[in-house]
Amino acid sequence: MCLFCVCVCVCVRACRVNTSELFKKWRNMQVCKWEQNKEETNNFTMSLSQCCNASSFLFTTKRNTPSGTKLRYEIGGSLVISPEIFKMFPDDMPYSRSEFKRCAVVGNGGININSTCGKEIDSADFVFRCNIPPVSDKYSADVGSKTNFVTINPSIIIKRFQKLEKWRRPFYEALQSYGNASIVLPAFYQRKYTDSNSFRAKYVVDDFRSPAGVFFFHPQYLLNMQLFWKLQGVHANRLSTGLMLVTAAMELCEEVHLYGFWAFPTNPAGVSITNHYYDDVKAKPGVHAMPHELLHFLHMHTRGILHIHTQPCS
């Protein structure tokens, strides 16, 4: 590890460095060619497997949640899995541990703009995306278009698709950009997001005979993940979707690359950027701990556990 890498590693551990100092050290570190540290990666993945076990519990399945199970919500209460609900679950997890060689986890940050990373992202064996972001020709040069796994926050169904209470085709058409990707929702985060959001999304996809599969995060997996990151020092009311996907990718992929992850209003060169690559809508304050999550990603980068891309791709 070169000197610049050591400096950034120390900065991230401190977590109290000012942004200008962090940006300077991060820019300097780019002279170091990133290489995966197999031992560090394997140790981190093993600790995740012991805690969370994505290959068995990432999704709620017939295997891990039999009919009649009293499934605990992430926040308050529980739900008895009826035969009707049970039929919505896949038989088992569709992915196994370390199934994919190189994965791209694409965040929605404005740092994606003019990155020209689209081809590099699309060349990955498996691509994760957050909350059905646009992947049209307008953006594909920077973020690519390939999608294997995409999440939907229930708030998107509420605000953008009116809880699917009226017209359902706009929702179905919005999903066509992602082909046969896995559509993943936190149906069991809390009760209000179950029937009126997540289950309705499943009904729409099935009714329109979409090639996409709809899956529901297992609430215990997300609770275990929250505890894992709390022990690492990430304290937030709720982890960001991006961190959830990075965590899952660390178990399912041999090598993980991050694009579009940046939690500051300027890029490392000090140039102002929008909050997202497609708009400048700010996140609701007090929910996530995005800068703190990013510091952990930078630390993991310096240790060779994952590769976070913040410069334009060549």
N, C-alpha and C positions, 0 to 999 in steps of 0.2 A: 504494500500500500504506500503510495507516494505521500510526501509531506502535506500537500494540499488536502488529500483525502483525510489524513489524520486530523487536520484543523477543522474540517467540516464535521467530522465525527464527534469531536469534542464540543463543537457549537451545538449540535443537535441534542447531545446528552444534557447540556446545560439548560436548554429550552427557554432561556431568558435573554438570548442575544438579540440585539435590535435587527430589524430587517435589512438595513443597508449593509451591516456587517455580514449577515448571513448570505445576502446576494453576492457580495464580493468573494467570499470564500467558495460559494457554489460555482461562480464563474471560473475562478482559478482551478477548481477541481476538474473542470471539463478537459484539461490537458491530460488527465489520466484516462486511459482506455479502460472501460468497465469490463470486468471479467467475473463470471459467476464463481463464487466460492462454494464448491460442492458440499464441503463439510458443514459450513455455516447454514447453508440452505437446507440440508438434510436434518440438521438439529432443530431448526425452526419448524420445518414441516412436521417432524415427529412430535414436537410439543403441541402443535395444532391438532394433529390426529388424535392424540391422547385426550385433548380437551373437547374437541368439537366433532371430529369424524365426519367430514363432508361427504365422503364416499358412501356413507350409510344413512346420514341424517340431514343432509342439506335440504332435501325436499321431504314433504309429508307423503309417505307411500303406504301401500297396502301391507308391506312387510314390516315397517317400523311403527305403524299405527293401525292395528286391527279394528274392525267394526266393533263398536261398543266401548272403545277407549274413551276415557275422560281426558280430553286434551286440554292442557293448561295454556291459556293465552299469555302472551308476553306481559300484558298489562291487565290485571284483574280478571277473575272469573275463569271459567272453563267451558268446554263444549263437548257433549257426548257425540261421538262419531256414529251417526245413523247409517244404515245400509245405503241410503241415497247419497250421502256425502262420501262414503267409502268408495262408491263407484267412480268418483271423480279422480281418485288417486291413481298414479301409475303403480304397476305391480312392484317395482323396485327402483332404486336409483339408476338413472340412465348413464351415469359416469362412474368410473372407478378411480382410485388413487393413482396419481401420476400418469393418467391416461394420455395426456397431450404433451408433446415435446415443448413447443414454444407458444405461449399465450399472450395476447394483447388485452389489457384492461383499459378501456377508453373512457376517461372522465369527460365531463362536458365543459371544462374550463376554457376561458377565452384564450388561454395560452396555445390552444390548438390552431388559432387563426394564423394563416401563412406558414404553418409548420411543414407543409408538403409531406406529411407522414402517411398519407392515405395508402400508398402502395405498400409501404412497410407494414402497416397495420393489417392490410388484407392478405399479406403473405404469411401471417401467423396461422398456426394450426387450429386455433380456437380463439374467438373474439367475444369478449364480454362488453356490454354497453349498459348505461344507466338510464332508466326512466324514458324509454322510447324517444330518444333524441333524433333530430332530422339527419338523414344520411343520403339526401338527394344529391344530384349532380352539382348543385351549388356549393356543397360542403365536402364532397367525397375526396377531392385532392388533398385535403388536410386531415380528414378523419376516416377515410375509406368508406366502404359500404357493406363489407362482409359482416355478418352478425350470426353468432351461434347461441347467444344467451343475452336476453335483454329484460330488465326489470320494469315494472310499472308501479309507481307509488300510488296508493289509493286516492290521494288528493288529486291526481291527474284525472282519474275517472270521475271524481266529483265535479271538478271545475271545468275541465275541457269537454267532457262527454256527458254532463248532467246526470251522473249516477247510472247511465244507461237505462233510464226510465222511459225515454221516448225513442228517438232515432238511434238505431244501433249500427247501421251501415257505416257511418263516419269512423267509428271505432275499428270496425273490421278493416276498412280501407287503410286506416293509419298503420295497421299491423302488416300490410302487404310489403312494406319496404324491407321487412326482416325475414321474408321467405319462410322457411320451416324452422326458424330459431325457437329455442325454448323461451316462452313468455313466463316470467316468474313474478309472483305477487306475495306480499306478506299478509295472507288472508287471516292469519291468527295472531296478528299484532294486538288488536283489541276487537271486541265484539262488533262494533259499528262498521268495521271494514270487511266483515265476512260475507253475509248474504247480499247486502246492497251494493257491493263493489266487486270483490274478488270472484265470488261465485257467478255473478252476472257476466263477468268477463269470460269465464269458462263457457257459459251457455252460448254467448255470442260466437266464440271461436268454433265451437262444435256445431252450432246451427248453420253457420255459413260454410261448414266443411273446409275450414282453413287447414293448410298443412302444418301450421304451427302447433306445438304442444303447450298446454298451460299447466304450470306447476305452482305449488304453494310452499314457501319456505316453512321448514319445521320450526315451530316457536322455541323448542328447547335448544335447537342448534343456535338460534340467534341469541338466546339468553346465555348460553355457554360462551359464545363469541364475545358478548358484551363483558362477561367476567374476565375472559382471557385478556382483552385489551385494557380493562381497568387495572389488572395486575401489571400490565406494561406501562401504566401511567397515563392512559388516555381516559379522561373523565368527561363524559358528555351525557346529556339526557337521552340521546339516542345516537348510535354510530351512523355515519353517513352511508348511503348506499354504495358509494365508491369503496369505502373501507370494507364493507361486507363482501363485495365482489373480489377485492384483492385477497382477502382472507380465504375465500373459497378457492380462488385460483392457485394459491400457494399449495393447497393440497392436491388439486386436480392436475396441475401442470408441472413439468420438470423445470421450466424457465419462464419467469413472469416479467413482462414489460409493461410499463405504465405510460400512458399518453393522456394529456389533458388534465393532469393533476397539478394544481397550483392554487394556493389559498390567499393570494395577495393581489391588490389592485394594479400592480405593475409586474412585468416579467423580470427575470434576473438581470436584464440589461437596463431596467428602470423605465421601460416604455409602458404607458398606461394600457390596460387591457380590459375588456368587458368581463362580466362575471361568467357568462357562458359564451360559447363560440357562435351561438345563434340569437342571443338576446342579452340584455344587461339586468335581468330581474335578479334581485338580491335574495339570498336565502333568509328564511325566517330566523331572527336572532334568538340566541339562547337554546337552540335545539342541538346543533352539532358543534364539534370542536375541530373545525377544518384545519386551522393553522397547526394545531397540535398533532393532528393525524399526519399532516404533511411532514412535520419534523421527524416523525417516526419512519416515514417512507424514505426520507433522505438518509437517515441513519442506516436503514436496511440496505440502501443503495451502496453506501460506503463499505458495508460488510460483505457485499457481493451476493446478497439474498434476493434482491430484485433490481431491475434496471428502470429508473424513472427518467423519462425523456423530457427535457425542457428546452431543447434547442431544435431548430429546423432540421429535418432529416435530409441527408445528402441524396 
